């Protein structure tokens, strides 16, 4: 796409971008260069084409840049950070004992953390990526054991994440991908 075509495409999707040299938006999931396994998982979820937030966020996050994405509920924000997280984890050396997580997703409520966890599991399972949901209302001992056993992704509420850190259930030494969902 030429620069005028990109501007028109962004305008048509009500996408606003600030910052320097932002990656071009994508029109299809194929444009992202995802592996066949991830494309299969995307198709299995009946995702036909990227939503507006995904069109711009996916190439930005996949390029390793930080992003603040603002979009309405139900717009596909979760996939905008989950899909690149899967790619990121697969590009990392395998975790050694008690090294994880690589990805940390923080959500303000246990309901949202649970929702993100369920969505993320749909894509992570085809890769054997281990994930743990850590929030109030769950047994701290069970979460402690699960985290000590190792996982690549933790989806947590801030308070419970702090609790688990204090209990030394996890280390942040390998954490290289952080998501603060609903940070506002």
N, C-alpha and C positions, 0 to 999 in steps of 0.2 A: 504494500500500500504506500502511496505517496503521502507526503505530509498533509496536503489538503484532504486526501481521502481519510487519513487517520483522524484529523480534526472533525470531519463530517461524521465519521463512525462514532466517535466519542460523543459528539453533540446528539446524535440520534438515540444514544443510550443514556443520555443525561450524565455522562461521566466527566468529572472535573479532576484534573491532575495538577499538582504543583510539585516543584522540585526540579532538579537538573537531570537531563538525559533519561527521562523515564522510559522504560522499555515499551515497545509498541503493544497495543492491545491485541488479543487473539480473537479469532472468530469461531474457532472450533477447538475441541479438546485435543484433536490431532496436532494442532498448531503448537501445543505445549511440549511435544516430544516425549510424552509419557511412554513407559514400557508397555508391551502388549498385555502383561498381567494387570497393570493398573487400568488400561483402557477397557479390559474385560470387566473389571470391577465397576468402573464408571458406567458401562453399558448395562450391567446387571441391576444397577440402581435406576435405570431408565432415564439417565441424564442424556438428553439429546444434544443440547448445545449449551455453552456457558451462559450464565446470567450476566447482567451488566457488571456487577462487582467482580465476578470471576474473570470476565474478559480482560479487565485491567489489572486486577490483583494477582492473578496467577503468574503472568510473566514477570511482574515486579518481585514477588516472593521467590519464584524459581531462580531469579538472577542473584539472590542472596541479599537483596536490599531490604531495609526496614520499611514498614508501611503503616499508615493509619488509614483504615478503611471504614467508611461510613455508609451504611445502607440500611434499608428498612428490614424489619423482621420478615423472615421467609424469603429473603432475596438470594440466599446461597452463600452467605458469608462463611459459614462453617467449612464448606468444601474449599473455599478460597485459601484457608490455611491448613486444612487437613491433607489435601492432595500434595502440596509441596513438602509437607512434613514427611510424608511417606517417602518421597524422592530423596529428601535430605538424609533420612535414616539409612536408606539403602546405600547411600554414598559414603557412610561412615564405617570405620573399622568396627568389628563386632565388639560388643560390650564384654568386658571381663567381669569376674565375680565382684559384686557390690560396687559397680561403676555407674550404673544408670541413675537417672534417665538421660536421654539425648534431647527429647522434646518435652516441654512443660507447657501445659495449657491451663491457665487460671481463669476461673469463671466466678462471678459474685454469688451465685446461689447453687445449692445442691441440685435443684431441678435442671438448671442450665448445664451444669457440669455433667450430669447424667445423660442429658440429651446429646451433648457433644461426644461423650464417651461412646454412646451407641452408634452415632454416625461415623465416628472414627474407626470403630471396630469393623464396620462393613468393608473398609478399604484395607485395613491393616492385616486382616486374617489371611489374605492370599499370600502374604509375604512371611507369615509366622512372626510378625512383630508383636511383642508382648506389651500390653497396656494395663494400666491400673487406674481405677476411679477412686478418688480419695476425697470424701466430704462427710459432713456431719450426718449422723443417723446410721453410720456403718461401724462395725466393730473395729476399733483402733488396732487391736491385736491381729485380726485377720489382715488388715491393710498393711500393718508392719511386716508380717510374714511374707505377704505378696511382694512388697517392695524390696525386702531383703533378698528374695529369690531372684530379683532382677527384672527390669522391664525397660523398654525403650521409650515409652510414652507414659506420662502421668497427667491425668486430667483431675484438677483439684480446685477446691475453694481455698482462698488465701489462708484462712485460719487453720484448716486441717493440714495444708502443706507445711506451714510453720511447725505445727505439732509433730509431724513426721520427721522434719529436719532436726528438731530438738531431740527426738527419740533416736536419731541416727539411723533411721530406716532407709534413707537415701542420701546420696551425695549429689552435689550439683557440678562436680568436676567435669563431667562430659556434656552438661546441658549447653547446647549451642543453638537451640530454637525455642524461643519464648513467645507465647501468645497470651495477651491480656484481653479476653473477650469482654465486651460491654464495659470497657474501662471508664466510660463516662459515668 
